[in-house]
Amino acid sequence: MEKAKIDRINELAHKSKGEGLTDAEKEEQKLLRQEFLAEIRADFRATLESIEIVEDSAQRSDEFLS
């Protein structure tokens, strides 16, 4: 996500805690947050899909003998 969008999310969050947001700003905040979360989820999913589990063959043999 672009730094400008992240900065805008933070700006809206600070404003909401202080003076409050207009309806248009609330909608903008909602859309920006959805976009941010979608990117986080996509990155996380890509990370999980790239993980390859490799077992040590000696350890696996020991488990079968127990």
Summary of the structure (lengths in Angstrom):
residues: 66
radius of gyration: 22.1
end to end distance: 50.3
largest distance: 67.5
contacts: 130
relative contact order: 0.10
helix: 77%
strand: 0%
